[in-house]
Amino acid sequence: MAPAASGRRTDLGVRPADGALGCAALRLPAGAPLPDVLPVGLPLPGTTLRLLDPDLHPTPAGDVGELYLGGESVPAVEPGGPLPSGVVVDPFGIRLRRTGDLGRRRAEGGVDLVGRAAAGSVPPVDVGDAAVVRDWESIYDQLYAVPADGLGGDFSGWNSSYTGQPIPLPEMREWQQATVDRIRALRPERVLEIGAGSGLLLGRLARECQSYWATDLSGTAVRRLAEQTAARPDLADRVVLRHQAAHDVTGLPHASFDVVVLNSVVQYFPTLDYLDAVLARVVPLLRPGGAIFVGDVRNARLAFTMQAAVRLLRAEPDDDPARLRADVNRAVALDKELLVDPGFFADAPARLNGVAGVDVQVKRGRFHNELTRHRYDVLLHTAAPARPGTPPVSCDLAGLPAALAAGVPAVRVTGLANARLATEVSAAAALAAGLPVATCRRRLDDDRRAVDPEDLAVLGEDAGYAVTIGWADDADGSLDVLFTRPTAPMVGTIAVTPARRSAVPC
């Protein structure tokens, strides 16, 4: 089990002794010390955990047994054939594989890791990357089986976490347009989109490109896209569709694409290691100077804030704040999607050969919803993006209009309170402090002094500046903003926040 710590929490992930991908994860609250004996935590999707004795029966409380994995990561067994190396069948006929880990079952049913089996006693099992995400394939095959509303216009499945209802169509269209604009600004001629889904981006961008390759984990989605693009003369000859997982680059041309797009798909990846593996395989597909657009990434720093807001909206004023806070912590721990700290991408150039620069930006948009509040976009460049040749002038919000009017080549404003998130952050802080639920709920409606990121973007653009709005190095959703004159001398790359490898495992 390996910890990944930040100033806000610690995430513990279990990687079996046989070296396979992670199988379970546990999140500790902010400030909690590492336990002397590490608990196994919750199994990842598509995985079950069993603690068994030498006869493959469940161990009683207090006894040490060996940890076994069940589920989709276990290789199939041919009828009548031999068991694959490392695979067993328990007395109930369930296929399991040995992990090489030893654990002790607690009285309440949890398991603590206490050691490893003897070195070399457990042969490795090749589970393959695709096995980890196979459950998402089934989910999305069912989703895309529903009749679509036309190429680029099917927003089915986009439901609000706050209300459970579909996100209003004007908000989804704004989200779509903002994403299209951000990709279009890269002026791509040859695009690869990984995780094309219902074609929300393909339907808007493909006709502007020489070629548009698109892959998806769902065979149903790919078949539907094939039918829709075949009926469009402006798309039929330029769209190439493939049914394959994100990590599978088989058949994709190397050094061929200007832009590779992974939009609103990273949250379905199983781990940060898997995300890195996908990015490492994608970089060689880019032409020199190409870029990877990683869009709609869920912000791990704001996990407690969002879950607190969701539950406070549904709570009664006289509910027990301690119980509600426990519910929020449980929701954070059980979230099946991958959340990524923005700092994770900062050291991508050090981890990924061929990545030379990184931009992390908040979402554009006037609507305040979970998409603009809790998600962000990332650009990974194979060539270092041009930046101001002289250091930006720092100023506060009050002095910003004058600095822009004076034509200062580059201006930076840091630590701005974010109007999209200020009330949620305040309410979450009140809940964490144990204040009454009624007080916490009132803070969700408190009109606090803060700045809307879209106002900053429009202010700079109207003054002739390029505007980059990223997350400040804090957990309150505050903003760092850089304004640059396109005519100013540009060199090098912008400094980025040091990485904190913290995320909610899927």
Secondary structure by P-SEA (a helix, b strand, c coil): cbbbbcccbbbbbbbcccccccccccccccccccccccccccccccbbbbbbccccccccccbbbbbbbbcccbbbbcccccccccccccccbbbbbbccbbbbbcccbbbbbccccccccbbbbbccccccaaaaaaaaaaaaccccccccccccccccccccccccaaaaaaaaaaaaaaaaaacccbbbbcccccccccccccccccbbbbbbccaaaaaaaaaaaaacccccccbbbbbcccccccccccccccbbbbcccccccccaaaaaaaaaaacccccccbbbbbcccccccaaaaaaaaaaaaaccccccaaaaaaaaaaaaaaccbbbbccccccccccccccccbbbbbccccccccccccccbbbbbbcccccccccccccccccaaaaaaaacccbbbbccccccccaaaaaaaaaaaacccaaaaaaaaacccbbbbaaaaaaaaaaaccbbbbbbcccccccbbbbbbbccccccccccccccccccccc
